[in-house]
Amino acid sequence: MKTTKLTLLAVALLSTQAMASDLNYSNDVSDTGLYVSASAGGSLVKQNNNSAVGKIEVGYDLTNRFGLFTAYHHSRFTDLGTVGAEIYFPFNDKFGSIYQVGVSHSEHKFTGFASANLTYQYNDHVAFYTGFDYFQNVNTSANPLDMKNFNIGVKYNFGARKPDTDEIIELQPVELTVITNCNVKPQYTTHRNEYRLSFDTGVSTLNDQQRQQLDKIASATATSKYIDVYGRADKTGNAKINRSVSQKRTDAVSNYLQKHGVSADKISSFSFSNLQPINKDSERNSSLERSVTIYDYQQVAM
C-alpha cells in the first residue's frame, strides 16, 4: 500500500509537468547553474509524534525547467540523505511550483522520496519556497514508518544566466512624405503621435485608468495609417521574467485596441523587454521603462 502511495504521487507530479509543457511559457531563456537552499519546519512520523526538522540542499539547474539535487534532512527521528531530480512549473512571472522525486538513505536502507513546493522568485538569484517532503518506510528508532516534513526556506541560485539572443530592431522616429502625383510638390505628409502607459513592477494587466486612456487613443487613431505598439520592462527581474512581462503588456494593449475598433491590420507590436530602454540612464525600477508606448502615424494633407 505504501509503495502504491509513493508511486501515485510521483506519477501525479510528472503528469502535471507533462501538461505544463503544453502551456505558453517561454523556454528560450534558461536560468541554469549551481544553487543552494536551506529550510526549517516540522516532521510528522505518526500521530502525536512530531519533531523540528532542518534541510540543506545543493543542486544544479540544467535548464529553467529541470535540475538535479542532493539534500541532507535532520530531525530527532533520523538523519536522511536524498538524491533526485526536480521539475519546475511556472504559474506566472513570480510564482511557480517545484516537484522533486528521488531516493533517500537512512541507517543502511534506501527508500522512496517525493516533494512538492510553492515558490516565489524574489529577484535574479533569490527565491522563497514552502511545501512538504514525503519519505516512504523510513527507518526510525521505532518501526519503519512513513515520514512527512513541512518546510519553509530560501534558495540561492548562483546563476549562469543565458542572455536573451532575440534580434532587436532599432526603430527611429521618421517623418514620411507621400507623393501622389508627378508634381514635385508633395500632397501628404505623415505625422507621428506618441502615447505611453506605465505599469507597476511585475504587472501586465490593464487597470481602469489605463482602459480609459486606451479608449481615447482608440478613438483618436480611427483614421491612422498604422500604429506601432512597443512593450518594455525595467531591470528588476531576471531575463526570463522581464521578457514574459514585457510581451504580456504588449499583447494586453494591442488586444484592447483591436477590441475597441482599431483594425488589426494597422497594428504592429514589438516586445523589447529591458534590452532597448527608452532612457539608458534610467534607474533600475524606472516607471518609464515599465511601460507600453503607442506610436500613431497619421496622414495629413499639406
Backbone as CSV, one residue per row, in Angstrom:
resi,resn,N_x,N_y,N_z,CA_x,CA_y,CA_z,C_x,C_y,C_z
1,MET,0.832,-1.209,0.000,0.000,0.000,0.000,0.864,1.256,0.000
2,LYS,1.970,1.242,0.799,2.858,2.395,0.873,3.553,2.638,-0.457
3,THR,3.967,1.540,-1.107,4.609,1.685,-2.420,3.634,2.292,-3.419
4,THR,2.383,1.887,-3.347,1.371,2.435,-4.256,1.186,3.925,-4.047
5,LYS,1.179,4.383,-2.762,1.022,5.807,-2.466,2.136,6.625,-3.099
6,LEU,3.369,6.191,-2.905,4.504,6.948,-3.426,4.521,6.936,-4.944
7,THR,4.186,5.797,-5.530,4.157,5.698,-6.991,3.112,6.634,-7.575
8,LEU,1.915,6.668,-6.954,0.860,7.554,-7.441,1.258,9.011,-7.300
9,LEU,1.951,9.378,-6.212,2.391,10.754,-6.028,3.398,11.143,-7.095
10,ALA,4.356,10.268,-7.368,5.363,10.552,-8.390,4.730,10.683,-9.761
11,VAL,3.780,9.795,-10.076,3.106,9.854,-11.370,2.322,11.157,-11.500
12,ALA,1.669,11.581,-10.413,0.892,12.819,-10.445,1.789,14.020,-10.697
13,LEU,2.945,14.062,-10.046,3.861,15.175,-10.239,4.388,15.226,-11.662
14,LEU,4.779,14.078,-12.194,5.313,14.038,-13.556,4.221,14.344,-14.574
15,SER,2.992,13.927,-14.329,1.890,14.227,-15.236,1.597,15.710,-15.266
16,THR,1.688,16.366,-14.094,1.488,17.817,-14.039,2.501,18.526,-14.905
17,GLN,3.761,18.097,-14.857,4.792,18.716,-15.691,4.531,18.470,-17.162
18,ALA,4.057,17.273,-17.510,3.765,16.993,-18.918,2.682,17.917,-19.447
19,MET,1.651,18.165,-18.617,0.594,19.081,-19.032,1.111,20.498,-19.109
20,ALA,2.010,20.858,-18.188,2.537,22.225,-18.185,3.346,22.523,-19.432
21,SER,3.953,21.505,-20.030,4.786,21.738,-21.206,3.971,22.219,-22.394
22,ASP,2.632,22.019,-22.364,1.782,22.485,-23.451,1.348,23.929,-23.285
23,LEU,1.629,24.529,-22.108,1.214,25.911,-21.875,2.208,26.866,-22.494
24,ASN,1.775,28.102,-22.692,2.583,29.084,-23.416,3.512,29.833,-22.474
25,TYR,4.538,29.134,-21.950,5.572,29.773,-21.163,6.886,29.630,-21.925
26,SER,7.639,30.725,-21.977,8.858,30.750,-22.778,9.936,29.884,-22.160
27,ASN,10.624,29.073,-22.968,11.773,28.290,-22.532,13.047,28.781,-23.199
28,ASP,12.986,29.914,-23.898,14.135,30.352,-24.673,15.266,30.865,-23.807
29,VAL,14.956,31.348,-22.615,15.977,31.865,-21.732,16.065,30.946,-20.526
30,SER,17.213,30.342,-20.286,17.365,29.372,-19.216,18.056,29.994,-18.014
31,ASP,17.521,29.687,-16.807,18.192,30.043,-15.577,18.904,28.781,-15.110
32,THR,20.170,28.645,-15.410,20.890,27.419,-15.137,22.007,27.682,-14.148
33,GLY,22.545,26.610,-13.569,23.697,26.746,-12.710,23.479,26.173,-11.333
34,LEU,24.529,26.297,-10.520,24.549,25.760,-9.164,23.644,26.565,-8.245
35,TYR,22.942,25.891,-7.340,22.143,26.579,-6.336,22.289,25.884,-4.988
36,VAL,22.009,26.601,-3.908,21.938,26.043,-2.562,20.642,26.519,-1.939
37,SER,20.095,25.725,-1.038,18.892,26.132,-0.333,18.937,25.594,1.092
38,ALA,18.232,26.281,1.976,18.129,25.865,3.374,16.695,26.093,3.829
39,SER,16.192,25.183,4.669,14.822,25.320,5.147,14.705,24.750,6.552
40,ALA,13.644,25.143,7.220,13.313,24.616,8.541,11.822,24.379,8.590
41,GLY,11.414,23.464,9.464,9.988,23.169,9.552,9.713,22.105,10.577
42,GLY,8.694,21.305,10.318,8.287,20.250,11.235,8.193,18.914,10.543
43,SER,8.370,17.841,11.323,8.311,16.487,10.796,7.270,15.691,11.562
44,LEU,6.479,14.917,10.854,5.438,14.090,11.453,5.659,12.652,11.022
45,VAL,5.914,11.796,11.982,6.081,10.373,11.677,4.778,9.626,11.933
46,LYS,4.154,9.909,13.031,2.837,9.336,13.318,2.101,10.299,14.235
47,GLN,0.848,10.031,14.498,0.025,10.950,15.266,0.654,11.240,16.621
48,ASN,0.691,12.542,16.998,1.237,12.997,18.270,2.711,12.677,18.432
49,ASN,3.427,12.551,17.350,4.875,12.286,17.418,5.561,13.192,16.419
50,ASN,5.849,14.431,16.826,6.367,15.456,15.932,7.799,15.809,16.285
51,SER,8.444,16.531,15.373,9.818,16.964,15.596,10.117,18.152,14.694
52,ALA,10.997,19.037,15.167,11.533,20.055,14.276,12.437,19.384,13.256
53,VAL,12.542,19.996,12.078,13.358,19.408,11.026,14.097,20.515,10.281
54,GLY,15.293,20.219,9.835,16.068,21.150,9.028,16.582,20.459,7.777
55,LYS,16.775,21.249,6.713,17.234,20.659,5.445,18.225,21.594,4.768
56,ILE,19.311,21.028,4.275,20.271,21.723,3.431,20.291,21.016,2.073
57,GLU,20.182,21.793,0.995,20.109,21.191,-0.340,21.081,21.891,-1.280
58,VAL,21.741,21.105,-2.109,22.614,21.620,-3.159,22.172,20.985,-4.464
59,GLY,22.060,21.797,-5.525,21.609,21.250,-6.799,22.169,22.002,-7.985
60,TYR,21.822,21.527,-9.150,22.259,22.169,-10.388,21.082,22.188,-11.350
61,ASP,20.667,23.411,-11.754,19.594,23.564,-12.723,20.168,23.415,-14.134
62,LEU,19.807,22.334,-14.803,20.297,22.090,-16.157,19.606,22.995,-17.165
63,THR,18.317,23.272,-16.947,17.545,24.220,-17.761,16.666,25.000,-16.802
64,ASN,15.804,25.877,-17.332,14.882,26.602,-16.458,13.688,25.745,-16.050
65,ARG,13.656,24.477,-16.438,12.574,23.574,-16.062,13.055,22.320,-15.322
66,PHE,14.333,21.971,-15.437,14.778,20.671,-14.947,16.135,20.789,-14.263
67,GLY,16.298,20.074,-13.137,17.563,20.087,-12.424,17.771,18.821,-11.624
68,LEU,18.980,18.670,-11.065,19.352,17.561,-10.197,19.731,18.122,-8.829
69,PHE,19.561,17.326,-7.772,19.841,17.835,-6.436,20.282,16.722,-5.503
70,THR,20.913,17.105,-4.391,21.175,16.231,-3.263,20.889,17.025,-2.002
71,ALA,20.358,16.363,-0.966,19.934,17.088,0.235,20.210,16.260,1.472
72,TYR,20.342,16.980,2.602,20.504,16.352,3.916,19.359,16.827,4.807
73,HIS,18.621,15.897,5.413,17.488,16.193,6.271,17.807,15.721,7.694
74,HIS,17.529,16.577,8.670,17.820,16.214,10.062,16.584,16.435,10.925
75,SER,16.234,15.431,11.726,15.201,15.548,12.744,15.588,14.618,13.889
76,ARG,14.816,14.668,14.961,15.165,13.800,16.101,14.844,12.331,15.825
77,PHE,14.060,12.076,14.784,13.745,10.696,14.444,14.910,10.006,13.735
78,THR,15.488,10.720,12.763,16.541,10.119,11.953,17.184,11.179,11.080
79,ASP,18.361,10.859,10.538,19.008,11.697,9.532,18.875,11.010,8.180
80,LEU,18.600,11.824,7.139,18.358,11.279,5.809,19.193,12.010,4.777
81,GLY,19.749,11.265,3.841,20.383,11.840,2.663,19.526,11.531,1.447
82,THR,19.382,12.506,0.542,18.488,12.347,-0.604,19.180,12.778,-1.890
83,VAL,18.954,12.051,-2.973,19.374,12.464,-4.311,18.182,12.284,-5.242
84,GLY,18.092,13.146,-6.262,16.982,13.009,-7.182,16.956,14.079,-8.244
85,ALA,15.809,14.220,-8.893,15.611,15.201,-9.961,14.421,16.082,-9.619
86,GLU,14.412,17.307,-10.170,13.319,18.224,-9.911,12.834,18.847,-11.210
87,ILE,11.560,19.205,-11.230,10.963,19.875,-12.373,10.257,21.130,-11.875
88,TYR,10.261,22.185,-12.702,9.702,23.482,-12.319,8.550,23.836,-13.250
89,PHE,7.439,24.281,-12.657,6.252,24.666,-13.414,5.874,26.092,-13.023
90,PRO,6.079,27.099,-13.914,5.739,28.486,-13.570,4.244,28.739,-13.679
91,PHE,3.684,29.436,-12.677,2.291,29.872,-12.740,2.188,31.217,-13.444
92,ASN,3.123,32.121,-13.118,3.169,33.451,-13.724,4.590,33.973,-13.606
93,ASP,4.783,35.303,-13.625,6.115,35.872,-13.629,6.870,35.650,-12.324
94,LYS,6.153,35.518,-11.213,6.792,35.432,-9.906,6.601,34.078,-9.213
95,PHE,5.439,33.464,-9.399,5.097,32.271,-8.643,5.189,31.011,-9.514
96,GLY,5.503,29.905,-8.857,5.574,28.631,-9.548,5.609,27.500,-8.545
97,SER,5.837,26.287,-9.030,5.941,25.124,-8.156,7.115,24.272,-8.596
98,ILE,7.751,23.623,-7.621,8.864,22.711,-7.875,8.479,21.339,-7.331
99,TYR,8.601,20.327,-8.173,8.326,18.955,-7.773,9.629,18.156,-7.820
100,GLN,9.858,17.338,-6.812,11.073,16.528,-6.740,10.713,15.065,-6.518
101,VAL,11.452,14.184,-7.141,11.359,12.747,-6.887,12.780,12.200,-6.783
102,GLY,12.951,11.194,-5.918,14.291,10.648,-5.764,14.331,9.490,-4.787
103,VAL,15.528,9.275,-4.271,15.790,8.174,-3.350,16.457,8.745,-2.110
104,SER,16.026,8.302,-0.933,16.649,8.719,0.317,17.317,7.517,0.980
105,HIS,18.285,7.829,1.863,19.060,6.770,2.511,19.152,7.067,3.998
106,SER,18.849,6.070,4.820,18.937,6.221,6.268,19.192,4.866,6.895
107,GLU,20.213,4.811,7.759,20.517,3.590,8.508,20.593,2.365,7.586
108,HIS,21.400,2.540,6.529,21.703,1.440,5.601,20.480,0.955,4.819
109,LYS,19.511,1.842,4.663,18.330,1.451,3.901,17.946,2.558,2.937
110,PHE,17.584,2.193,1.695,17.128,3.139,0.683,15.603,3.136,0.642
111,THR,15.024,4.335,0.550,13.568,4.468,0.490,13.194,5.495,-0.571
112,GLY,11.921,5.515,-0.942,11.438,6.474,-1.922,11.214,7.854,-1.306
113,PHE,11.305,8.887,-2.154,11.159,10.270,-1.703,10.412,11.071,-2.762
114,ALA,9.514,11.970,-2.335,8.838,12.902,-3.242,8.596,14.208,-2.498
115,SER,8.558,15.300,-3.249,8.419,16.620,-2.638,7.619,17.528,-3.568
116,ALA,6.836,18.442,-2.979,6.096,19.448,-3.738,6.213,20.778,-2.999
117,ASN,6.583,21.850,-3.728,6.802,23.151,-3.110,6.217,24.265,-3.962
118,LEU,5.678,25.300,-3.315,5.305,26.541,-3.974,6.465,27.517,-3.836
119,THR,6.798,28.258,-4.905,7.950,29.150,-4.890,7.557,30.571,-5.266
120,TYR,8.343,31.521,-4.745,8.204,32.937,-5.092,9.585,33.453,-5.487
121,GLN,9.737,33.910,-6.740,11.007,34.410,-7.247,11.176,35.861,-6.820
122,TYR,12.057,36.114,-5.844,12.228,37.457,-5.287,13.038,38.353,-6.211
123,ASN,14.163,37.821,-6.755,14.963,38.582,-7.709,15.736,37.606,-8.589
124,ASP,16.804,38.073,-9.235,17.543,37.229,-10.171,18.039,35.939,-9.531
125,HIS,18.431,35.987,-8.268,19.108,34.849,-7.649,18.350,34.227,-6.472
126,VAL,17.485,34.976,-5.819,16.870,34.518,-4.567,15.402,34.150,-4.783
127,ALA,15.015,32.993,-4.251,13.617,32.561,-4.267,13.255,32.014,-2.888
128,PHE,12.003,32.180,-2.491,11.480,31.612,-1.257,10.504,30.491,-1.613
129,TYR,10.421,29.482,-0.732,9.532,28.366,-1.032,8.953,27.777,0.246
130,THR,7.844,27.101,0.095,7.240,26.336,1.181,6.574,25.108,0.583
131,GLY,6.586,24.003,1.328,5.995,22.781,0.809,6.210,21.610,1.746
132,PHE,6.137,20.408,1.204,6.305,19.221,2.044,7.170,18.178,1.335
133,ASP,7.864,17.383,2.144,8.650,16.238,1.683,7.994,14.967,2.230
134,TYR,7.963,13.949,1.404,7.366,12.682,1.811,8.399,11.568,1.665
135,PHE,8.655,10.846,2.761,9.594,9.731,2.765,8.821,8.459,3.074
136,GLN,9.072,7.435,2.298,8.328,6.189,2.456,9.130,5.179,3.256
137,ASN,8.486,4.618,4.303,9.044,3.473,5.018,10.451,3.763,5.545
138,VAL,10.574,4.870,6.306,11.877,5.312,6.819,12.231,4.542,8.079
139,ASN,13.510,4.159,8.206,13.990,3.551,9.444,14.076,4.612,10.529
140,THR,13.402,4.435,11.652,13.474,5.336,12.796,13.881,4.524,14.018
141,SER,13.940,5.204,15.146,14.281,4.493,16.377,13.209,3.472,16.731
142,ALA,12.007,3.688,16.192,10.930,2.708,16.375,10.851,1.839,15.136
143,ASN,9.644,1.515,14.709,9.464,0.716,13.498,9.559,1.609,12.264
144,PRO,9.897,1.045,11.093,9.893,1.840,9.853,8.509,2.439,9.600
145,LEU,8.490,3.748,9.362,7.227,4.450,9.160,7.381,5.470,8.043
146,ASP,6.245,5.865,7.460,6.267,6.985,6.527,6.504,8.277,7.305
147,MET,7.226,9.226,6.706,7.522,10.487,7.379,7.183,11.643,6.451
148,LYS,6.539,12.659,6.990,6.165,13.859,6.224,6.812,15.067,6.873
149,ASN,7.589,15.820,6.101,8.233,17.040,6.583,7.588,18.254,5.921
150,PHE,7.264,19.263,6.705,6.719,20.516,6.185,7.781,21.604,6.365
151,ASN,8.115,22.303,5.268,9.255,23.209,5.273,8.892,24.599,4.780
152,ILE,9.682,25.581,5.201,9.711,26.903,4.591,11.172,27.301,4.496
153,GLY,11.601,27.796,3.329,13.025,28.031,3.154,13.346,29.043,2.072
154,VAL,14.642,29.185,1.814,15.142,30.132,0.830,16.137,29.416,-0.074
155,LYS,16.129,29.796,-1.354,17.010,29.183,-2.356,17.838,30.279,-3.018
156,TYR,19.130,30.028,-3.171,20.010,30.989,-3.856,20.631,30.309,-5.065
157,ASN,20.384,30.890,-6.249,20.928,30.363,-7.495,22.110,31.231,-7.923
158,PHE,23.302,30.607,-8.043,24.488,31.356,-8.442,24.387,31.814,-9.895
159,GLY,23.581,31.085,-10.668,23.030,31.606,-11.902,23.969,31.898,-13.042
160,ALA,24.172,30.938,-13.919,24.777,31.238,-15.224,23.631,31.605,-16.144
161,ARG,23.292,32.883,-16.185,22.140,33.321,-16.966,22.471,33.378,-18.446
162,LYS,21.710,32.689,-19.268,21.899,32.778,-20.717,21.286,34.069,-21.228
163,PRO,22.022,34.863,-21.971,21.471,36.137,-22.433,20.359,35.934,-23.439
164,ASP,19.453,36.888,-23.461,18.382,36.899,-24.465,18.997,37.230,-25.815
165,THR,18.852,36.305,-26.773,19.522,36.471,-28.060,18.581,36.946,-29.154
166,ASP,17.357,37.321,-28.770,16.435,37.798,-29.803,16.975,39.049,-30.480
167,GLU,16.831,39.102,-31.784,17.275,40.280,-32.527,16.358,41.455,-32.217
168,ILE,16.956,42.576,-31.857,16.200,43.793,-31.581,16.346,44.731,-32.769
169,ILE,15.221,45.136,-33.305,15.235,46.027,-34.458,15.216,47.462,-33.970
170,GLU,16.219,48.218,-34.333,16.300,49.620,-33.935,15.382,50.445,-34.829
171,LEU,14.374,51.046,-34.236,13.413,51.845,-34.981,13.534,53.301,-34.547
172,GLN,13.768,54.179,-35.466,13.919,55.590,-35.175,12.721,56.372,-35.711
173,PRO,12.335,57.447,-34.992,11.233,58.288,-35.491,11.569,58.881,-36.857
174,VAL,10.614,58.816,-37.728,10.820,59.373,-39.068,9.584,60.162,-39.468
175,GLU,9.755,61.087,-40.368,8.618,61.783,-40.973,8.634,61.449,-42.449
176,LEU,7.531,60.866,-42.901,7.440,60.367,-44.263,6.641,61.328,-45.132
177,THR,7.045,61.465,-46.359,6.325,62.279,-47.321,5.855,61.387,-48.455
178,VAL,4.572,61.479,-48.763,3.984,60.639,-49.804,3.638,61.521,-51.008
179,ILE,4.177,61.201,-52.166,3.897,61.928,-53.407,2.824,61.165,-54.166
180,THR,1.700,61.809,-54.376,0.571,61.114,-55.012,0.432,61.410,-56.495
181,ASN,1.265,62.312,-57.052,1.214,62.542,-58.483,2.615,62.882,-58.973
182,CYS,2.717,63.289,-60.179,4.031,63.534,-60.780,4.571,64.927,-60.482
183,ASN,3.773,65.768,-59.818,4.276,67.082,-59.448,5.350,66.958,-58.382
184,VAL,6.223,67.909,-58.348,7.295,67.892,-57.361,6.749,68.163,-55.968
185,LYS,5.740,69.001,-55.843,5.184,69.363,-54.559,4.422,68.180,-53.960
186,PRO,4.763,67.737,-52.729,4.059,66.611,-52.098,2.653,67.016,-51.686
187,GLN,1.761,66.046,-51.676,0.362,66.276,-51.338,0.053,65.931,-49.882
188,TYR,0.781,64.942,-49.317,0.511,64.487,-47.965,1.828,64.335,-47.203
189,THR,1.744,64.462,-45.891,2.873,64.152,-45.014,2.352,63.308,-43.854
190,THR,3.215,62.527,-43.272,2.812,61.645,-42.184,3.396,62.145,-40.867
191,HIS,2.531,62.385,-39.904,2.942,62.826,-38.580,2.758,61.694,-37.573
192,ARG,3.643,61.670,-36.597,3.571,60.625,-35.579,3.166,61.210,-34.226
193,ASN,2.140,60.622,-33.606,1.740,60.961,-32.241,2.217,59.854,-31.300
194,GLU,2.563,60.224,-30.080,3.114,59.270,-29.127,2.269,59.240,-27.856
195,TYR,1.952,58.026,-27.385,1.222,57.830,-26.130,1.993,56.793,-25.308
196,ARG,1.917,56.908,-23.975,2.639,55.944,-23.128,1.800,55.574,-21.913
197,LEU,1.738,54.264,-21.616,1.057,53.743,-20.433,2.106,53.118,-19.521
198,SER,2.147,53.518,-18.250,3.111,52.973,-17.284,2.456,51.878,-16.449
199,PHE,3.277,50.908,-16.008,2.808,49.772,-15.226,3.603,49.663,-13.934
200,ASP,2.993,49.061,-12.912,3.718,48.741,-11.688,4.636,47.547,-11.943
201,THR,5.604,47.350,-11.065,6.573,46.264,-11.207,5.868,44.906,-11.258
202,GLY,6.173,44.119,-12.279,5.624,42.776,-12.421,4.198,42.701,-12.918
203,VAL,3.556,43.852,-13.150,2.145,43.878,-13.541,2.021,44.007,-15.059
204,SER,1.135,43.223,-15.641,0.909,43.295,-17.086,-0.561,43.433,-17.441
205,THR,-1.433,43.476,-16.447,-2.866,43.642,-16.712,-3.226,45.126,-16.696
206,LEU,-4.288,45.476,-17.421,-4.710,46.861,-17.537,-5.637,47.234,-16.387
207,ASN,-5.397,48.418,-15.784,-6.314,48.906,-14.763,-7.360,49.828,-15.404
208,ASP,-8.286,50.325,-14.594,-9.381,51.143,-15.130,-8.867,52.428,-15.777
209,GLN,-7.884,53.061,-15.162,-7.341,54.302,-15.720,-6.697,54.056,-17.078
210,GLN,-5.980,52.950,-17.215,-5.341,52.641,-18.494,-6.385,52.319,-19.565
211,ARG,-7.460,51.654,-19.178,-8.528,51.363,-20.148,-9.168,52.654,-20.647
212,GLN,-9.340,53.618,-19.744,-9.892,54.907,-20.164,-8.945,55.613,-21.129
213,GLN,-7.641,55.540,-20.860,-6.664,56.120,-21.784,-6.737,55.453,-23.146
214,LEU,-6.819,54.140,-23.145,-6.843,53.398,-24.403,-8.134,53.657,-25.188
215,ASP,-9.242,53.886,-24.468,-10.482,54.247,-25.161,-10.295,55.540,-25.960
216,LYS,-9.628,56.535,-25.349,-9.376,57.795,-26.035,-8.398,57.605,-27.193
217,ILE,-7.370,56.762,-26.975,-6.390,56.503,-28.038,-7.052,55.784,-29.208
218,ALA,-7.917,54.804,-28.911,-8.615,54.069,-29.976,-9.460,55.015,-30.811
219,SER,-10.093,55.984,-30.147,-10.910,56.963,-30.874,-10.035,57.885,-31.721
220,ALA,-8.891,58.291,-31.139,-8.004,59.220,-31.850,-7.299,58.568,-33.026
221,THR,-7.153,57.260,-32.988,-6.412,56.561,-34.044,-7.332,55.938,-35.096
222,ALA,-8.591,56.308,-35.076,-9.540,55.723,-36.030,-9.121,55.952,-37.476
223,THR,-8.467,57.101,-37.751,-8.052,57.417,-39.128,-6.558,57.222,-39.339
224,SER,-5.902,56.504,-38.433,-4.451,56.321,-38.534,-4.069,55.496,-39.746
225,LYS,-2.899,55.805,-40.271,-2.327,54.998,-41.350,-1.879,53.649,-40.795
226,TYR,-1.123,53.708,-39.698,-0.719,52.496,-38.998,-0.282,52.870,-37.585
227,ILE,-0.152,51.837,-36.719,0.143,52.031,-35.294,1.219,51.031,-34.876
228,ASP,2.210,51.523,-34.128,3.227,50.661,-33.528,3.012,50.606,-32.020
229,VAL,3.095,49.398,-31.451,2.956,49.207,-30.005,4.250,48.579,-29.484
230,TYR,4.964,49.302,-28.597,6.252,48.850,-28.066,6.108,48.567,-26.572
231,GLY,6.319,47.304,-26.170,6.274,46.935,-24.755,7.670,46.820,-24.172
232,ARG,7.810,47.223,-22.899,9.123,47.178,-22.230,8.968,46.751,-20.768
233,ALA,10.106,46.384,-20.172,10.196,46.103,-18.736,11.449,46.781,-18.200
234,ASP,11.484,47.006,-16.869,12.713,47.538,-16.288,13.643,46.373,-15.940
235,LYS,14.683,46.609,-15.156,15.695,45.585,-14.881,15.463,44.878,-13.549
236,THR,14.238,44.983,-12.999,14.007,44.419,-11.675,14.136,42.899,-11.674
237,GLY,13.514,42.214,-12.630,13.528,40.754,-12.649,14.658,40.198,-13.491
238,ASN,14.719,38.858,-13.575,15.726,38.242,-14.436,15.246,38.277,-15.890
239,ALA,16.083,37.796,-16.794,15.794,37.917,-18.221,14.492,37.228,-18.604
240,LYS,14.232,36.060,-18.032,13.016,35.309,-18.361,11.765,36.069,-17.918
241,ILE,11.801,36.584,-16.694,10.652,37.321,-16.158,10.413,38.596,-16.953
242,ASN,11.485,39.342,-17.244,11.341,40.595,-17.980,10.761,40.369,-19.369
243,ARG,11.241,39.330,-20.026,10.741,39.053,-21.373,9.254,38.703,-21.348
244,SER,8.860,37.901,-20.344,7.468,37.482,-20.247,6.538,38.656,-19.956
245,VAL,6.898,39.487,-18.952,6.011,40.590,-18.572,5.952,41.641,-19.674
246,SER,7.062,41.863,-20.391,7.071,42.814,-21.498,6.124,42.363,-22.610
247,GLN,6.164,41.069,-22.948,5.299,40.543,-24.000,3.831,40.614,-23.586
248,LYS,3.539,40.323,-22.316,2.153,40.358,-21.848,1.596,41.771,-21.874
249,ARG,2.434,42.771,-21.539,1.987,44.167,-21.605,1.683,44.562,-23.048
250,THR,2.575,44.167,-23.947,2.384,44.474,-25.363,1.085,43.864,-25.877
251,ASP,0.855,42.590,-25.553,-0.350,41.894,-26.018,-1.616,42.511,-25.411
252,ALA,-1.546,42.896,-24.133,-2.721,43.462,-23.469,-3.178,44.746,-24.159
253,VAL,-2.224,45.611,-24.504,-2.563,46.872,-25.158,-3.042,46.632,-26.584
254,SER,-2.327,45.807,-27.345,-2.708,45.525,-28.735,-4.100,44.907,-28.814
255,ASN,-4.364,43.939,-27.948,-5.668,43.267,-27.968,-6.788,44.227,-27.591
256,TYR,-6.528,45.097,-26.620,-7.561,46.049,-26.208,-7.912,47.003,-27.356
257,LEU,-6.892,47.517,-28.043,-7.146,48.416,-29.168,-7.949,47.728,-30.260
258,GLN,-7.616,46.469,-30.539,-8.339,45.739,-31.573,-9.799,45.513,-31.191
259,LYS,-10.053,45.250,-29.910,-11.419,45.019,-29.455,-12.242,46.303,-29.429
260,HIS,-11.561,47.453,-29.531,-12.274,48.730,-29.449,-12.115,49.543,-30.728
261,GLY,-12.128,48.834,-31.843,-12.307,49.490,-33.120,-11.083,49.719,-33.970
262,VAL,-9.881,49.410,-33.489,-8.671,49.601,-34.283,-8.401,48.322,-35.070
263,SER,-8.281,48.432,-36.358,-8.068,47.258,-37.208,-6.737,46.585,-36.881
264,ALA,-6.779,45.264,-36.788,-5.553,44.510,-36.515,-4.519,44.692,-37.611
265,ASP,-4.965,44.993,-38.835,-4.040,45.193,-39.950,-3.179,46.436,-39.766
266,LYS,-3.669,47.382,-38.970,-2.912,48.619,-38.750,-1.841,48.480,-37.671
267,ILE,-1.982,47.467,-36.795,-1.148,47.380,-35.590,0.053,46.478,-35.815
268,SER,1.232,47.001,-35.483,2.461,46.202,-35.410,2.962,46.290,-33.975
269,SER,3.212,45.157,-33.333,3.627,45.160,-31.928,5.020,44.563,-31.782
270,PHE,5.783,45.117,-30.830,7.153,44.694,-30.562,7.356,44.646,-29.053
271,SER,7.978,43.577,-28.563,8.306,43.461,-27.141,9.820,43.513,-26.975
272,PHE,10.306,44.550,-26.281,11.743,44.769,-26.158,12.315,44.322,-24.822
273,SER,11.462,43.845,-23.887,11.929,43.509,-22.537,12.666,44.717,-21.958
274,ASN,13.865,44.506,-21.403,14.657,45.644,-20.902,15.912,45.857,-21.764
275,LEU,15.889,45.330,-22.986,17.080,45.343,-23.828,17.195,46.583,-24.705
276,GLN,16.123,47.361,-24.829,16.175,48.613,-25.583,15.464,49.693,-24.768
277,PRO,16.112,50.160,-23.698,15.457,51.124,-22.807,15.164,52.450,-23.494
278,ILE,14.126,53.119,-23.023,13.793,54.451,-23.523,14.885,55.438,-23.128
279,ASN,15.333,55.306,-21.881,16.408,56.156,-21.369,17.470,55.251,-20.767
280,LYS,18.631,55.172,-21.374,19.676,54.257,-20.919,20.246,54.651,-19.565
281,ASP,19.977,55.860,-19.105,20.454,56.310,-17.802,19.384,56.186,-16.730
282,SER,18.244,55.592,-17.071,17.152,55.499,-16.100,17.530,54.540,-14.979
283,GLU,16.910,54.724,-13.816,17.187,53.870,-12.682,16.586,52.489,-12.904
284,ARG,17.004,51.565,-12.024,16.631,50.152,-12.169,15.119,49.954,-12.196
285,ASN,14.357,50.676,-11.375,12.918,50.475,-11.311,12.143,51.542,-12.063
286,SER,12.730,52.217,-12.987,12.087,53.366,-13.614,10.743,53.010,-14.209
287,SER,9.711,53.790,-13.829,8.378,53.577,-14.408,8.372,53.894,-15.896
288,LEU,9.348,54.684,-16.338,9.465,54.975,-17.768,9.704,53.701,-18.559
289,GLU,10.462,52.766,-17.985,10.763,51.511,-18.678,9.652,50.477,-18.495
290,ARG,8.923,50.530,-17.395,7.786,49.610,-17.180,6.578,50.172,-17.905
291,SER,6.590,50.081,-19.218,5.579,50.816,-19.986,5.292,50.168,-21.323
292,VAL,4.219,50.658,-21.942,3.924,50.365,-23.347,3.774,51.708,-24.054
293,THR,4.529,51.892,-25.138,4.470,53.115,-25.928,3.712,52.840,-27.216
294,ILE,2.784,53.742,-27.559,1.983,53.617,-28.777,2.348,54.772,-29.706
295,TYR,2.765,54.429,-30.910,3.054,55.436,-31.935,1.948,55.379,-32.990
296,ASP,1.307,56.517,-33.175,0.167,56.639,-34.093,0.604,57.491,-35.286
297,TYR,0.599,56.918,-36.476,1.044,57.607,-37.687,-0.188,58.075,-38.469
298,GLN,-0.337,59.388,-38.578,-1.483,59.998,-39.233,-1.041,60.652,-40.558
299,GLN,-1.802,60.417,-41.604,-1.529,61.036,-42.889,-2.287,62.360,-42.963
300,VAL,-1.533,63.466,-43.158,-2.101,64.809,-43.130,-1.854,65.492,-44.452
301,ALA,-2.893,66.131,-44.992,-2.739,66.875,-46.251,-1.892,68.109,-46.015
302,MET,-1.065,68.416,-47.015,-0.196,69.591,-46.903,-0.853,70.825,-47.523
